[in-house]
Amino acid sequence: MKIPKVKTKKIKHFFKKIPKKLAVYAFLTFLGTLLIFLILSAFIFYQNVTLAQKKEIEVSESPLGFDETTYQQVLDVWEQREKRFNELNFEEYLNIFIAID
């Protein structure tokens, strides 16, 4: 069994011609890409909207709860950050855009 040789020169020549052909037929290229993107966006819209409506919503039996310990930890972190921010030395630098008389 013989394996046919791949003619790389023809393939390379073909790929070099593609940008020129696309530029010559710019309007048709625009319409083709527009059509491709419209089809793609319609598919994505169908996936996200139409199929999402068909699924049933699962309702959990237990109501949502508020975790006091986690809330307290978050408040502590915020207070520590605010304290560190207020302890910083704020230096006032000379404004180079104002002329000194």
Biotite code that builds the C-alpha atoms (Angstrom):
import biotite.structure as struc

atoms = struc.array([
    struc.Atom([0.000, 0.000, 0.000], chain_id="A", res_id=1, res_name="MET", atom_name="CA", element="C"),
    struc.Atom([1.407, 3.323, -1.087], chain_id="A", res_id=2, res_name="LYS", atom_name="CA", element="C"),
    struc.Atom([0.905, 6.449, 0.927], chain_id="A", res_id=3, res_name="ILE", atom_name="CA", element="C"),
    struc.Atom([0.371, 9.447, -1.333], chain_id="A", res_id=4, res_name="PRO", atom_name="CA", element="C"),
    struc.Atom([2.767, 12.319, -0.919], chain_id="A", res_id=5, res_name="LYS", atom_name="CA", element="C"),
    struc.Atom([1.375, 15.552, 0.411], chain_id="A", res_id=6, res_name="VAL", atom_name="CA", element="C"),
    struc.Atom([2.153, 18.389, -1.927], chain_id="A", res_id=7, res_name="LYS", atom_name="CA", element="C"),
    struc.Atom([3.106, 21.105, 0.495], chain_id="A", res_id=8, res_name="THR", atom_name="CA", element="C"),
    struc.Atom([3.798, 23.680, -2.209], chain_id="A", res_id=9, res_name="LYS", atom_name="CA", element="C"),
    struc.Atom([0.209, 23.512, -3.451], chain_id="A", res_id=10, res_name="LYS", atom_name="CA", element="C"),
    struc.Atom([-1.167, 23.739, 0.074], chain_id="A", res_id=11, res_name="ILE", atom_name="CA", element="C"),
    struc.Atom([1.119, 26.655, 0.913], chain_id="A", res_id=12, res_name="LYS", atom_name="CA", element="C"),
    struc.Atom([0.140, 28.407, -2.321], chain_id="A", res_id=13, res_name="HIS", atom_name="CA", element="C"),
    struc.Atom([-3.561, 27.849, -1.556], chain_id="A", res_id=14, res_name="PHE", atom_name="CA", element="C"),
    struc.Atom([-3.263, 29.385, 1.920], chain_id="A", res_id=15, res_name="PHE", atom_name="CA", element="C"),
    struc.Atom([-1.345, 32.354, 0.519], chain_id="A", res_id=16, res_name="LYS", atom_name="CA", element="C"),
    struc.Atom([-4.205, 33.024, -1.924], chain_id="A", res_id=17, res_name="LYS", atom_name="CA", element="C"),
    struc.Atom([-6.931, 33.082, 0.766], chain_id="A", res_id=18, res_name="ILE", atom_name="CA", element="C"),
    struc.Atom([-6.362, 36.644, 2.084], chain_id="A", res_id=19, res_name="PRO", atom_name="CA", element="C"),
    struc.Atom([-6.280, 38.044, -1.451], chain_id="A", res_id=20, res_name="LYS", atom_name="CA", element="C"),
    struc.Atom([-9.509, 36.255, -2.400], chain_id="A", res_id=21, res_name="LYS", atom_name="CA", element="C"),
    struc.Atom([-11.177, 37.496, 0.775], chain_id="A", res_id=22, res_name="LEU", atom_name="CA", element="C"),
    struc.Atom([-10.098, 41.058, 0.005], chain_id="A", res_id=23, res_name="ALA", atom_name="CA", element="C"),
    struc.Atom([-11.336, 40.863, -3.591], chain_id="A", res_id=24, res_name="VAL", atom_name="CA", element="C"),
    struc.Atom([-14.715, 39.586, -2.469], chain_id="A", res_id=25, res_name="TYR", atom_name="CA", element="C"),
    struc.Atom([-14.928, 41.783, 0.641], chain_id="A", res_id=26, res_name="ALA", atom_name="CA", element="C"),
    struc.Atom([-18.692, 42.248, 0.545], chain_id="A", res_id=27, res_name="PHE", atom_name="CA", element="C"),
    struc.Atom([-19.367, 38.542, 0.146], chain_id="A", res_id=28, res_name="LEU", atom_name="CA", element="C"),
    struc.Atom([-16.861, 37.824, 2.909], chain_id="A", res_id=29, res_name="THR", atom_name="CA", element="C"),
    struc.Atom([-18.708, 40.276, 5.150], chain_id="A", res_id=30, res_name="PHE", atom_name="CA", element="C"),
    struc.Atom([-22.061, 38.656, 4.378], chain_id="A", res_id=31, res_name="LEU", atom_name="CA", element="C"),
    struc.Atom([-20.639, 35.191, 4.978], chain_id="A", res_id=32, res_name="GLY", atom_name="CA", element="C"),
    struc.Atom([-19.136, 36.070, 8.350], chain_id="A", res_id=33, res_name="THR", atom_name="CA", element="C"),
    struc.Atom([-22.333, 37.902, 9.312], chain_id="A", res_id=34, res_name="LEU", atom_name="CA", element="C"),
    struc.Atom([-24.361, 34.809, 8.466], chain_id="A", res_id=35, res_name="LEU", atom_name="CA", element="C"),
    struc.Atom([-22.018, 32.562, 10.453], chain_id="A", res_id=36, res_name="ILE", atom_name="CA", element="C"),
    struc.Atom([-22.209, 34.823, 13.520], chain_id="A", res_id=37, res_name="PHE", atom_name="CA", element="C"),
    struc.Atom([-25.998, 35.120, 13.260], chain_id="A", res_id=38, res_name="LEU", atom_name="CA", element="C"),
    struc.Atom([-26.318, 31.349, 13.219], chain_id="A", res_id=39, res_name="ILE", atom_name="CA", element="C"),
    struc.Atom([-23.912, 31.043, 16.138], chain_id="A", res_id=40, res_name="LEU", atom_name="CA", element="C"),
    struc.Atom([-25.736, 33.683, 18.188], chain_id="A", res_id=41, res_name="SER", atom_name="CA", element="C"),
    struc.Atom([-29.111, 32.071, 17.438], chain_id="A", res_id=42, res_name="ALA", atom_name="CA", element="C"),
    struc.Atom([-27.754, 28.749, 18.683], chain_id="A", res_id=43, res_name="PHE", atom_name="CA", element="C"),
    struc.Atom([-26.416, 30.329, 21.877], chain_id="A", res_id=44, res_name="ILE", atom_name="CA", element="C"),
    struc.Atom([-29.728, 32.143, 22.410], chain_id="A", res_id=45, res_name="PHE", atom_name="CA", element="C"),
    struc.Atom([-31.611, 28.886, 21.966], chain_id="A", res_id=46, res_name="TYR", atom_name="CA", element="C"),
    struc.Atom([-29.347, 27.115, 24.456], chain_id="A", res_id=47, res_name="GLN", atom_name="CA", element="C"),
    struc.Atom([-29.625, 29.813, 27.118], chain_id="A", res_id=48, res_name="ASN", atom_name="CA", element="C"),
    struc.Atom([-33.264, 30.858, 26.846], chain_id="A", res_id=49, res_name="VAL", atom_name="CA", element="C"),
    struc.Atom([-35.384, 28.139, 25.348], chain_id="A", res_id=50, res_name="THR", atom_name="CA", element="C"),
    struc.Atom([-33.777, 25.150, 27.029], chain_id="A", res_id=51, res_name="LEU", atom_name="CA", element="C"),
    struc.Atom([-33.547, 26.963, 30.366], chain_id="A", res_id=52, res_name="ALA", atom_name="CA", element="C"),
    struc.Atom([-37.317, 27.460, 30.389], chain_id="A", res_id=53, res_name="GLN", atom_name="CA", element="C"),
    struc.Atom([-37.948, 23.744, 29.947], chain_id="A", res_id=54, res_name="LYS", atom_name="CA", element="C"),
    struc.Atom([-36.048, 22.795, 33.103], chain_id="A", res_id=55, res_name="LYS", atom_name="CA", element="C"),
    struc.Atom([-37.953, 22.617, 36.349], chain_id="A", res_id=56, res_name="GLU", atom_name="CA", element="C"),
    struc.Atom([-36.859, 24.801, 39.223], chain_id="A", res_id=57, res_name="ILE", atom_name="CA", element="C"),
    struc.Atom([-35.801, 22.880, 42.299], chain_id="A", res_id=58, res_name="GLU", atom_name="CA", element="C"),
    struc.Atom([-37.065, 24.325, 45.546], chain_id="A", res_id=59, res_name="VAL", atom_name="CA", element="C"),
    struc.Atom([-35.085, 23.469, 48.645], chain_id="A", res_id=60, res_name="SER", atom_name="CA", element="C"),
    struc.Atom([-36.979, 22.283, 51.699], chain_id="A", res_id=61, res_name="GLU", atom_name="CA", element="C"),
    struc.Atom([-35.062, 24.307, 54.262], chain_id="A", res_id=62, res_name="SER", atom_name="CA", element="C"),
    struc.Atom([-35.188, 28.109, 54.165], chain_id="A", res_id=63, res_name="PRO", atom_name="CA", element="C"),
    struc.Atom([-32.014, 30.109, 53.830], chain_id="A", res_id=64, res_name="LEU", atom_name="CA", element="C"),
    struc.Atom([-30.284, 30.832, 57.111], chain_id="A", res_id=65, res_name="GLY", atom_name="CA", element="C"),
    struc.Atom([-28.023, 33.616, 58.286], chain_id="A", res_id=66, res_name="PHE", atom_name="CA", element="C"),
    struc.Atom([-24.714, 32.492, 59.734], chain_id="A", res_id=67, res_name="ASP", atom_name="CA", element="C"),
    struc.Atom([-23.787, 34.867, 62.550], chain_id="A", res_id=68, res_name="GLU", atom_name="CA", element="C"),
    struc.Atom([-20.249, 33.549, 63.024], chain_id="A", res_id=69, res_name="THR", atom_name="CA", element="C"),
    struc.Atom([-19.302, 34.099, 59.393], chain_id="A", res_id=70, res_name="THR", atom_name="CA", element="C"),
    struc.Atom([-20.841, 37.566, 59.482], chain_id="A", res_id=71, res_name="TYR", atom_name="CA", element="C"),
    struc.Atom([-18.864, 38.398, 62.602], chain_id="A", res_id=72, res_name="GLN", atom_name="CA", element="C"),
    struc.Atom([-15.625, 37.182, 60.997], chain_id="A", res_id=73, res_name="GLN", atom_name="CA", element="C"),
    struc.Atom([-16.226, 39.388, 57.964], chain_id="A", res_id=74, res_name="VAL", atom_name="CA", element="C"),
    struc.Atom([-16.893, 42.385, 60.188], chain_id="A", res_id=75, res_name="LEU", atom_name="CA", element="C"),
    struc.Atom([-13.660, 41.721, 62.105], chain_id="A", res_id=76, res_name="ASP", atom_name="CA", element="C"),
    struc.Atom([-11.652, 41.611, 58.883], chain_id="A", res_id=77, res_name="VAL", atom_name="CA", element="C"),
    struc.Atom([-13.214, 44.878, 57.716], chain_id="A", res_id=78, res_name="TRP", atom_name="CA", element="C"),
    struc.Atom([-12.437, 46.550, 61.020], chain_id="A", res_id=79, res_name="GLU", atom_name="CA", element="C"),
    struc.Atom([-8.818, 45.372, 60.872], chain_id="A", res_id=80, res_name="GLN", atom_name="CA", element="C"),
    struc.Atom([-8.430, 46.730, 57.339], chain_id="A", res_id=81, res_name="ARG", atom_name="CA", element="C"),
    struc.Atom([-9.995, 50.061, 58.300], chain_id="A", res_id=82, res_name="GLU", atom_name="CA", element="C"),
    struc.Atom([-7.716, 50.297, 61.332], chain_id="A", res_id=83, res_name="LYS", atom_name="CA", element="C"),
    struc.Atom([-4.604, 49.601, 59.201], chain_id="A", res_id=84, res_name="ARG", atom_name="CA", element="C"),
    struc.Atom([-5.757, 52.168, 56.643], chain_id="A", res_id=85, res_name="PHE", atom_name="CA", element="C"),
    struc.Atom([-6.261, 54.845, 59.281], chain_id="A", res_id=86, res_name="ASN", atom_name="CA", element="C"),
    struc.Atom([-2.837, 54.162, 60.810], chain_id="A", res_id=87, res_name="GLU", atom_name="CA", element="C"),
    struc.Atom([-1.004, 54.916, 57.578], chain_id="A", res_id=88, res_name="LEU", atom_name="CA", element="C"),
    struc.Atom([1.088, 58.050, 57.440], chain_id="A", res_id=89, res_name="ASN", atom_name="CA", element="C"),
    struc.Atom([-0.396, 60.338, 54.867], chain_id="A", res_id=90, res_name="PHE", atom_name="CA", element="C"),
    struc.Atom([2.308, 62.531, 53.423], chain_id="A", res_id=91, res_name="GLU", atom_name="CA", element="C"),
    struc.Atom([1.348, 65.593, 51.470], chain_id="A", res_id=92, res_name="GLU", atom_name="CA", element="C"),
    struc.Atom([3.524, 65.966, 48.420], chain_id="A", res_id=93, res_name="TYR", atom_name="CA", element="C"),
    struc.Atom([4.336, 69.191, 46.631], chain_id="A", res_id=94, res_name="LEU", atom_name="CA", element="C"),
    struc.Atom([2.073, 69.835, 43.649], chain_id="A", res_id=95, res_name="ASN", atom_name="CA", element="C"),
    struc.Atom([4.411, 70.296, 40.681], chain_id="A", res_id=96, res_name="ILE", atom_name="CA", element="C"),
    struc.Atom([1.681, 71.794, 38.514], chain_id="A", res_id=97, res_name="PHE", atom_name="CA", element="C"),
    struc.Atom([1.198, 74.886, 40.649], chain_id="A", res_id=98, res_name="ILE", atom_name="CA", element="C"),
    struc.Atom([3.672, 77.694, 40.109], chain_id="A", res_id=99, res_name="ALA", atom_name="CA", element="C"),
    struc.Atom([5.517, 78.829, 43.229], chain_id="A", res_id=100, res_name="ILE", atom_name="CA", element="C"),
    struc.Atom([5.756, 82.607, 43.484], chain_id="A", res_id=101, res_name="ASP", atom_name="CA", element="C"),
])
